[in-house]
């Protein structure tokens, strides 16, 4: 009996030791020496939330102090003296690279890090001109930015941080944790866009809501599509169970969990044969962003990127992720469905609408230097930027309702019920003006008629073939028989 009691005591002691080893760093007493301790002591009073976050972090557990990240050199434009120590407010990917070199390098090479390029896009024209307003001086220098861009676009895409003086950052550019932020030290991006400071939890970064902070809404509703998909439903049903293992460095599908991958699982996570990556575009084969989709390596070449990974290699890597849970045949068939959907959008709507819209601009049937001043500008933009993206992303992420009702149905409605009638109006207007405008209008009309008389669109003109009409009629009759009461 006594021997049994001793064994029980030993068992309890061993369990206690294991629990202590597994306890989060918040409960471990870590000494932060030198000025680092001074930071914690002071900020425990002024900003206790930040200190509390840090105490919960792995950084705290391994003794990484405030100055390890915020300590600076005098060469940095944003460096300033604070309580006798030279620091910088902004912690950049270059700072993180001191310990996380591979992750920082991968991130710097990613599409995420280039998100700040929105500054020259049509979206920014909307935010700075159409929706908002920018103030310039007599020499064309910007005096005041658009509040829409500052509080909207740039909070996801990233601002160009401007330093006003020691310890002073321009309020039009900071605070900002945009993914493509342009930092004073020359680096791009913000690690804390995903790894929220100051706990920098891996599990939190892997949660789908983390990506949904930016990837949501009418033009790129990835989080809504994910929530609709079986992947999202499976994760939601098992969130509590899965969360326990999400702090692991490698959270591998088929090994650490069996269903319900998150965005990070597919786009960044490790598999049994793939290493994890911080280049989120490394496994994407199509670009679904522009008016007409193309394979992502072709798009990269146009932007002058070097060391481009072929789309076939990217797809093979994503297939590797899929095959952690699905068979090769299932994955292969799904990709055929996906490609067919993207090609259909391109061929039926993306390419024709883009060709016709470009003709209007080139032939000055609309004002070419002023975007969004005419109805058809908005119509075309909605067609590809909102509805077209939703349809393509719906297919990419297995969200059928976004592919159909929020996607291709609305693309078709926009094309046939708005774009074509508006195009006809502009053609008629050009003919009435005569001269060069009349000739230009006839060229656009000829191209429009060629498109509408093609196989995909002739139904709109009432020109469906007799064979096609018969097939549709038979399908309708079969449907009625099948569901007859």
NUNU-543151 format. One record per residue (C-alpha): residue in one letter; x, y, z. Coordinates in pm, 1 decimal. Example, Ala and Ser with C-alpha at 12.3 -4.5 7.8 and 13.67 -1.06 7.14 Angstrom:
BEGIN
resn, X, Y, Z
A, 1230.0, -450.0, 780.0
S, 1367.0, -106.0, 714.0
***
This chain:
BEGIN
resn, X, Y, Z
X, 0.0, 0.0, 0.0
X, 281.1, 235.8, 96.1
X, 460.2, 154.9, -231.9
X, 143.2, 242.8, -422.9
X, 115.3, 575.8, -238.8
X, 478.4, 657.7, -320.0
X, 409.9, 584.6, -688.5
X, 107.0, 813.4, -679.6
X, 311.8, 1092.7, -521.8
X, 581.6, 1046.7, -786.5
X, 318.0, 1051.2, -1059.5
X, 166.9, 1375.1, -926.5
X, 512.3, 1532.0, -901.8
X, 598.2, 1438.0, -1259.1
X, 266.6, 1578.1, -1383.4
X, 333.8, 1901.5, -1198.0
X, 676.8, 1932.0, -1358.8
X, 527.9, 1871.9, -1705.7
X, 257.0, 2133.4, -1643.3
X, 516.2, 2387.6, -1533.1
X, 718.5, 2323.5, -1848.1
X, 408.7, 2367.8, -2062.2
X, 286.8, 2681.9, -1887.2
X, 278.3, 2992.9, -2103.2
X, 558.5, 3238.0, -2045.9
X, 320.4, 3479.9, -1877.4
X, 337.5, 3265.5, -1566.7
X, 715.0, 3228.8, -1573.0
X, 922.3, 3494.8, -1400.8
X, 1161.5, 3630.3, -1660.3
X, 1423.7, 3885.4, -1570.8
X, 1471.8, 4163.7, -1822.7
X, 1806.0, 4317.0, -1751.0
X, 1940.3, 4667.2, -1799.2
X, 1723.9, 4924.2, -1970.7
X, 1492.4, 4647.5, -2087.6
X, 1373.7, 4607.9, -1730.1
X, 1322.4, 4981.5, -1711.9
X, 1094.1, 4963.3, -2016.8
X, 877.2, 4697.5, -1855.0
X, 863.9, 4871.2, -1516.7
X, 758.1, 5202.7, -1671.4
X, 515.7, 5066.2, -1931.2
X, 354.4, 4843.2, -1668.8
X, 214.5, 5172.0, -1538.1
X, 161.5, 5368.1, -1862.2
X, 54.9, 5096.2, -2108.7
X, -8.8, 4780.0, -1905.3
X, -191.2, 4614.5, -2196.0
X, 126.5, 4609.8, -2403.6
X, 325.8, 4459.8, -2118.4
X, 56.1, 4199.7, -2063.4
X, 68.5, 4100.2, -2429.4
X, 447.1, 4072.2, -2418.8
X, 435.8, 3857.1, -2104.1
X, 212.7, 3607.9, -2289.1
X, 449.7, 3590.0, -2585.4
X, 723.1, 3346.1, -2677.6
X, 952.1, 3647.9, -2687.6
X, 907.2, 3688.9, -2315.5
X, 963.4, 3317.4, -2263.9
X, 1307.0, 3329.3, -2423.9
X, 1406.4, 3664.6, -2274.4
X, 1357.0, 3892.2, -2577.9
X, 1305.9, 4238.0, -2432.6
X, 1160.0, 4562.9, -2564.3
X, 1500.8, 4695.5, -2670.9
X, 1581.4, 4383.1, -2869.4
X, 1311.6, 4496.6, -3111.3
X, 1281.3, 4871.2, -3057.1
X, 1648.1, 4950.2, -2997.8
X, 1786.3, 5155.0, -3286.3
X, 2096.2, 5308.3, -3442.1
X, 2148.0, 5675.2, -3520.4
X, 2146.3, 5603.6, -3895.4
X, 1775.2, 5525.0, -3895.3
X, 1559.8, 5823.4, -3998.9
X, 1300.9, 5743.4, -3731.2
X, 1546.4, 5693.0, -3442.7
X, 1510.8, 5915.5, -3136.1
X, 1626.5, 5933.8, -2775.4
X, 1378.3, 5805.7, -2519.3
X, 1460.7, 5794.1, -2150.0
X, 1831.1, 5793.8, -2233.1
X, 1811.8, 5516.4, -2495.6
X, 1805.7, 5541.4, -2874.6
X, 1493.2, 5365.9, -3001.6
X, 1253.9, 5353.0, -3298.4
X, 876.7, 5331.2, -3266.5
X, 836.2, 5120.0, -3578.8
X, 959.8, 4762.4, -3577.1
X, 1014.0, 4661.4, -3939.9
X, 1074.3, 4331.4, -4121.4
X, 1441.9, 4428.9, -4128.0
X, 1437.9, 4434.7, -3747.1
X, 1255.5, 4102.0, -3730.5
X, 1513.4, 3952.7, -3968.5
X, 1772.1, 3971.3, -3689.5
X, 1617.6, 3650.4, -3557.0
X, 1375.6, 3551.1, -3832.5
X, 1591.8, 3590.4, -4140.9
X, 1427.2, 3327.7, -4361.4
X, 1073.7, 3439.9, -4281.7
X, 1164.3, 3802.5, -4345.6
X, 1331.0, 3722.8, -4678.3
X, 1032.9, 3517.8, -4795.8
X, 794.9, 3792.7, -4692.2
X, 998.3, 4065.1, -4867.0
X, 975.9, 3863.1, -5188.8
X, 601.3, 3808.7, -5158.4
X, 306.0, 3983.2, -5319.1
X, 200.2, 4089.0, -4970.9
X, 508.5, 4308.3, -4934.1
X, 417.4, 4484.2, -5261.2
X, 66.3, 4570.8, -5142.7
X, 169.7, 4936.2, -5113.9
X, 169.6, 4957.2, -5493.6
X, -200.6, 5037.7, -5464.0
X, -82.6, 5399.5, -5442.2
X, -83.4, 5405.7, -5822.0
X, -396.5, 5199.3, -5888.7
X, -754.4, 5271.3, -5991.3
X, -862.3, 5190.2, -5635.9
X, -654.0, 5480.1, -5513.7
X, -809.3, 5711.1, -5774.8
X, -1142.5, 5628.5, -5614.7
X, -1013.7, 5696.9, -5263.0
X, -827.0, 6018.8, -5348.0
X, -1046.8, 6172.3, -5616.8
X, -1394.2, 6020.0, -5644.6
X, -1469.6, 5940.8, -5279.8
X, -1217.0, 6167.6, -5111.6
X, -1004.6, 6475.3, -5175.3
X, -634.0, 6559.7, -5174.3
X, -510.7, 6915.2, -5123.4
X, -212.2, 7040.5, -5328.6
X, -14.3, 7365.1, -5320.9
X, 44.5, 7584.3, -5626.7
X, 347.8, 7374.6, -5723.0
X, 158.0, 7045.5, -5713.4
X, 299.8, 6930.1, -5381.0
X, 59.6, 6735.0, -5162.5
X, -47.8, 6933.1, -4856.6
X, -314.3, 6704.8, -4716.7
X, -402.3, 6347.9, -4808.4
X, -746.0, 6195.0, -4851.5
X, -899.0, 6077.1, -4525.8
X, -1061.5, 5789.9, -4717.4
X, -725.8, 5656.4, -4835.0
X, -558.6, 5710.3, -4496.2
X, -826.3, 5540.3, -4285.9
X, -932.4, 5290.2, -4551.4
X, -703.2, 5169.3, -4829.9
X, -370.8, 5230.4, -4658.7
X, -462.2, 5048.4, -4338.1
X, -458.6, 4722.3, -4534.2
X, -219.8, 4803.0, -4818.6
X, 28.0, 5011.8, -4620.2
X, 134.2, 5374.6, -4616.6
X, 469.1, 5534.3, -4685.8
X, 578.5, 5628.0, -4334.4
X, 703.2, 5986.7, -4307.9
X, 918.3, 6111.3, -4019.5
X, 849.6, 6469.3, -3909.0
X, 1118.5, 6488.6, -3645.2
X, 1268.7, 6298.8, -3348.4
X, 995.4, 6072.6, -3216.9
X, 735.1, 6232.1, -3443.6
X, 565.8, 6043.3, -3726.6
X, 327.2, 6200.4, -3975.9
X, -32.4, 6126.2, -3860.6
X, -131.4, 6080.2, -4224.9
X, 101.0, 5780.2, -4243.4
X, 112.1, 5647.3, -3885.2
X, -28.6, 5446.8, -3707.3
X, -30.8, 5191.8, -3987.6
X, 23.4, 4816.0, -4000.7
X, -60.6, 4775.7, -4368.2
X, 84.6, 4466.0, -4531.1
X, 286.5, 4663.0, -4787.8
X, 391.4, 4950.8, -4563.3
X, 699.5, 5141.9, -4682.3
X, 922.1, 5184.1, -4377.6
X, 1178.6, 5457.2, -4297.9
X, 1461.2, 5198.8, -4298.1
X, 1387.4, 5104.7, -4661.7
X, 1212.4, 4774.4, -4591.2
X, 864.6, 4684.6, -4711.6
X, 578.1, 4548.0, -4509.7
X, 470.7, 4490.8, -4154.5
X, 505.6, 4158.9, -3973.4
X, 251.8, 4279.0, -3717.0
X, -12.8, 4294.3, -3990.9
X, -59.2, 3922.6, -3918.1
X, 139.6, 3861.9, -3598.7
X, -43.2, 4116.0, -3387.0
X, 181.4, 4286.8, -3137.1
X, 295.0, 4235.1, -2869.4
X, 218.2, 3867.8, -2817.0
X, 289.1, 3767.4, -3181.8
X, 92.4, 3445.5, -3143.1
X, 140.8, 3187.8, -3419.9
X, -204.8, 3043.8, -3348.5
X, -366.1, 3385.8, -3382.8
X, -184.9, 3447.2, -3713.0
X, -320.6, 3116.8, -3846.0
X, -683.4, 3198.2, -3766.4
X, -891.7, 3272.6, -4078.8
X, -1024.7, 3593.9, -3924.0
X, -669.5, 3725.9, -3928.3
X, -664.9, 3713.1, -4308.7
X, -1025.0, 3834.4, -4317.9
X, -919.4, 4171.8, -4178.1
X, -822.9, 4267.9, -4533.7
X, -947.8, 3985.0, -4753.5
X, -1319.3, 4057.5, -4727.4
X, -1588.4, 4271.7, -4881.4
X, -1748.5, 4315.1, -5225.6
X, -1434.6, 4294.2, -5438.5
X, -1235.2, 4017.8, -5264.9
X, -1457.1, 3830.7, -5017.0
X, -1214.5, 3550.4, -4935.8
X, -1317.6, 3527.3, -4571.0
X, -1687.7, 3512.0, -4659.9
X, -1617.5, 3246.6, -4924.6
X, -1402.6, 3049.5, -4679.8
X, -1679.4, 3056.8, -4419.5
X, -1921.3, 2921.3, -4682.3
X, -1684.7, 2646.6, -4792.7
X, -1658.8, 2301.3, -4639.0
X, -1308.8, 2392.7, -4523.2
X, -1444.2, 2685.9, -4324.1
X, -1736.7, 2489.2, -4184.9
X, -1507.1, 2206.1, -4073.0
X, -1267.7, 2448.1, -3904.1
X, -1549.7, 2631.7, -3724.5
X, -1687.2, 2301.2, -3595.5
X, -1346.7, 2196.1, -3461.9
X, -1192.8, 2530.8, -3367.2
X, -1159.6, 2455.7, -2997.0
X, -994.8, 2120.8, -3059.6
X, -760.3, 2249.8, -3330.6
X, -653.6, 2563.8, -3144.8
X, -454.9, 2358.9, -2894.1
X, -203.1, 2260.4, -3161.2
X, -189.9, 2576.7, -3367.4
X, 105.4, 2718.9, -3175.2
X, 330.3, 2444.1, -3316.4
X, 596.3, 2562.8, -3559.8
X, 469.0, 2312.2, -3814.5
X, 92.4, 2257.3, -3805.9
X, 67.4, 1986.5, -4069.9
X, -262.7, 1865.1, -4220.4
X, -301.7, 1491.0, -4201.2
X, -57.2, 1479.9, -3910.2
X, -153.2, 1735.6, -3645.5
X, -514.3, 1773.7, -3761.2
X, -732.9, 1587.3, -4005.7
X, -974.4, 1844.6, -4154.5
X, -1067.9, 2212.8, -4161.0
X, -757.1, 2389.3, -4297.3
X, -733.1, 2765.1, -4259.8
X, -600.8, 3018.0, -4513.5
X, -252.4, 2978.7, -4367.1
X, -268.7, 2599.4, -4393.9
X, -300.3, 2607.1, -4771.6
X, -105.8, 2919.8, -4866.1
X, 175.4, 2910.9, -4610.8
X, 170.4, 2593.7, -4403.5
X, 397.5, 2292.6, -4407.9
X, 301.4, 1946.8, -4528.2
X, 483.2, 1617.3, -4487.7
X, 692.6, 1710.4, -4793.6
X, 668.9, 2092.8, -4813.1
X, 825.4, 2349.7, -4583.2
X, 616.7, 2636.0, -4453.0
X, 664.2, 2970.6, -4627.1
X, 593.1, 3338.7, -4572.3
X, 555.9, 3397.5, -4946.3
X, 177.5, 3365.9, -4967.0
X, 167.3, 3364.9, -5346.4
X, 409.3, 3077.4, -5387.2
X, 132.3, 2821.0, -5442.9
X, -106.6, 3031.1, -5653.2
X, -127.6, 2946.4, -6024.0
X, -386.0, 3199.3, -6150.1
X, -401.9, 3570.0, -6073.1
X, -767.9, 3648.6, -6008.7
X, -723.8, 4021.0, -5949.8
X, -718.1, 4185.9, -6297.6
X, -999.7, 4228.3, -6554.8
X, -872.7, 3918.5, -6736.6
X, -707.0, 3638.7, -6540.0
X, -375.6, 3495.5, -6651.2
X, -126.6, 3249.4, -6512.0
X, 56.9, 3421.2, -6230.8
X, 408.0, 3387.4, -6374.5
X, 298.3, 3570.4, -6691.3
X, 157.6, 3851.2, -6478.3
X, 482.3, 3868.3, -6278.2
X, 690.1, 3903.9, -6596.0
X, 488.4, 4210.7, -6696.2
X, 581.1, 4374.1, -6366.4
X, 948.7, 4302.5, -6426.9
X, 990.2, 4043.8, -6153.6
X, 1292.8, 3814.1, -6172.8
X, 1346.3, 3457.1, -6051.7
X, 984.3, 3378.9, -6134.3
X, 853.4, 3039.3, -6026.7
X, 653.2, 2875.3, -6311.1
X, 281.0, 2839.2, -6248.0
X, 305.9, 2463.6, -6292.4
X, 546.8, 2439.0, -5997.1
X, 320.1, 2660.3, -5786.2
X, 23.2, 2439.5, -5869.1
X, 213.3, 2122.5, -5787.9
X, 295.6, 2264.5, -5445.0
X, -68.7, 2354.0, -5379.1
X, -173.7, 2008.7, -5497.1
X, 67.6, 1868.3, -5239.1
X, -130.6, 2053.3, -4972.4
X, -463.6, 1931.9, -5111.1
X, -340.5, 1573.2, -5121.4
X, -279.6, 1579.5, -4748.1
X, -653.6, 1513.0, -4724.1
X, -780.8, 1443.2, -5078.3
X, -693.5, 1181.4, -5338.9
X, -495.6, 1271.2, -5652.8
X, -799.6, 1207.4, -5869.2
X, -1017.5, 1435.2, -5658.4
X, -760.0, 1714.8, -5669.2
X, -700.2, 1677.0, -6042.4
X, -1072.8, 1691.2, -6121.9
X, -1123.0, 1991.2, -5894.3
X, -850.4, 2184.6, -6076.5
X, -1020.4, 2107.0, -6409.6
X, -1342.3, 2257.7, -6270.6
X, -1153.4, 2563.7, -6144.1
X, -965.2, 2623.0, -6471.2
X, -1284.8, 2583.8, -6671.8
X, -1456.4, 2845.7, -6457.8
X, -1175.5, 3101.5, -6488.8
X, -1149.6, 3042.9, -6864.5
X, -1525.7, 3083.7, -6904.1
X, -1520.3, 3419.0, -6722.6
X, -1223.7, 3531.9, -6932.6
X, -1364.4, 3426.1, -7269.5
X, -1728.2, 3523.4, -7224.6
X, -1702.4, 3846.7, -7027.3
X, -1353.0, 3955.3, -6919.8
X, -1187.2, 3973.6, -7261.6
X, -1484.9, 4110.7, -7461.3
X, -1574.7, 4379.4, -7205.4
X, -1210.4, 4484.7, -7171.3
X, -1157.9, 4502.3, -7548.0
X, -1470.1, 4714.5, -7599.8
X, -1391.4, 4942.3, -7305.1
X, -1036.6, 5000.4, -7428.3
X, -1171.6, 5087.0, -7773.4
X, -1398.2, 5351.7, -7619.5
X, -1096.2, 5508.0, -7450.6
X, -859.5, 5480.8, -7746.1
X, -1110.7, 5635.2, -7983.7
X, -1214.2, 5909.6, -7737.8
X, -1577.9, 5806.6, -7727.7
X, -1538.3, 5856.9, -7353.9
X, -1293.1, 6091.6, -7180.8
X, -970.7, 5885.3, -7169.7
X, -782.4, 6093.4, -6912.4
X, -1059.2, 6104.0, -6652.9
X, -1167.7, 5776.4, -6497.6
X, -1507.3, 5735.8, -6326.8
X, -1660.1, 6046.9, -6478.4
X, -1898.6, 5844.4, -6695.5
X, -2144.7, 5570.4, -6612.8
X, -1973.3, 5302.7, -6820.7
X, -1650.5, 5354.0, -6621.7
X, -1829.6, 5233.9, -6309.5
X, -2015.9, 4960.4, -6497.1
X, -1698.1, 4807.8, -6638.0
X, -1521.2, 4841.8, -6301.4
X, -1801.9, 4660.7, -6118.4
X, -1803.8, 4386.4, -6382.6
X, -1441.9, 4278.9, -6333.9
X, -1334.9, 4431.6, -6002.8
X, -1635.6, 4326.9, -5796.5
X, -1853.8, 4061.9, -5961.4
X, -1577.6, 3908.4, -6173.7
X, -1341.7, 3873.2, -5881.2
X, -1613.5, 3724.5, -5662.0
X, -1693.5, 3460.5, -5924.2
X, -1330.0, 3362.2, -5971.4
X, -1248.0, 3358.8, -5601.6
X, -1564.9, 3160.4, -5534.3
X, -1443.8, 2892.1, -5773.5
X, -1091.6, 2900.7, -5630.2
X, -1206.3, 2850.8, -5272.0
X, -1505.9, 2621.2, -5324.2
X, -1775.1, 2876.2, -5242.5
X, -2055.4, 2786.1, -5487.4
X, -2288.7, 3071.6, -5396.9
X, -2011.5, 3326.6, -5460.0
X, -1930.8, 3157.8, -5790.9
X, -2295.0, 3169.7, -5900.8
X, -2531.6, 3424.4, -5744.1
X, -2276.5, 3670.5, -5604.7
X, -2049.3, 3610.2, -5905.0
X, -2133.3, 3501.5, -6258.1
X, -2501.8, 3588.9, -6236.3
X, -2411.2, 3945.8, -6145.3
X, -2135.7, 3955.6, -6409.8
X, -2388.8, 3852.9, -6674.1
X, -2648.7, 4100.3, -6549.3
X, -2393.6, 4380.7, -6550.9
X, -2274.6, 4290.6, -6902.5
X, -2610.1, 4241.5, -7077.2
X, -2833.9, 4480.0, -6882.5
X, -2591.0, 4769.7, -6830.9
X, -2263.0, 4749.1, -7022.6
X, -2408.3, 4667.3, -7366.2
X, -2696.1, 4922.0, -7346.4
X, -2453.6, 5193.2, -7229.2
X, -2214.6, 5097.6, -7507.6
X, -2493.6, 5130.1, -7763.3
X, -2580.2, 5472.0, -7625.2
X, -2220.3, 5588.6, -7665.0
X, -2207.2, 5448.1, -8018.7
X, -2525.3, 5635.3, -8107.5
X, -2388.2, 5952.9, -7952.6
X, -2065.1, 5920.7, -8152.0
X, -2253.9, 5870.9, -8476.6
X, -2461.2, 6183.1, -8409.2
X, -2144.5, 6391.3, -8356.4
X, -2022.7, 6296.2, -8703.8
X, -1669.6, 6316.3, -8842.6
X, -1400.3, 6112.5, -8666.4
X, -1637.6, 6028.9, -8381.8
X, -1882.2, 5873.6, -8628.5
X, -1610.5, 5656.4, -8783.5
X, -1485.4, 5554.3, -8440.5
X, -1837.3, 5469.2, -8325.9
X, -1888.3, 5244.2, -8628.7
X, -1566.0, 5055.5, -8550.3
X, -1676.5, 4994.6, -8192.2
X, -2021.8, 4892.0, -8315.5
X, -1870.4, 4640.2, -8556.9
X, -1663.9, 4483.5, -8277.0
X, -1966.0, 4475.4, -8042.3
X, -2179.3, 4305.6, -8309.4
X, -1902.5, 4052.8, -8377.2
X, -1891.6, 3965.0, -8005.4
X, -2269.9, 3945.4, -7965.3
X, -2302.9, 3719.9, -8269.1
X, -2043.5, 3474.3, -8135.1
X, -2144.6, 3134.5, -7992.6
X, -2144.5, 3248.9, -7629.5
X, -2361.1, 3558.7, -7682.3
X, -2591.9, 3497.7, -7979.3
X, -2873.3, 3388.8, -7748.8
X, -2896.9, 3755.7, -7644.9
X, -2988.6, 3848.3, -8002.8
X, -3242.0, 3563.7, -8025.9
X, -3012.8, 3366.6, -8255.6
X, -2977.3, 3038.2, -8069.6
X, -2957.8, 2744.0, -8311.2
X, -3256.9, 2512.0, -8355.1
X, -3051.1, 2225.5, -8215.8
X, -2971.1, 2428.3, -7903.1
X, -3336.0, 2532.0, -7861.0
X, -3446.4, 2169.9, -7886.7
X, -3190.4, 2057.2, -7630.8
X, -3300.6, 2327.7, -7386.3
X, -3666.2, 2236.3, -7437.3
X, -3596.6, 1867.0, -7374.4
X, -3401.7, 1949.8, -7056.5
X, -3695.9, 2157.6, -6933.6
X, -3942.6, 1876.7, -7002.3
X, -3720.3, 1619.9, -6829.1
X, -3695.5, 1849.1, -6527.8
X, -4075.0, 1879.0, -6501.7
X, -4117.7, 1500.3, -6526.2
X, -3855.2, 1437.2, -6259.5
X, -4008.6, 1676.0, -6008.9
X, -4373.6, 1629.4, -6100.2
X, -4593.7, 1582.5, -5794.2
***
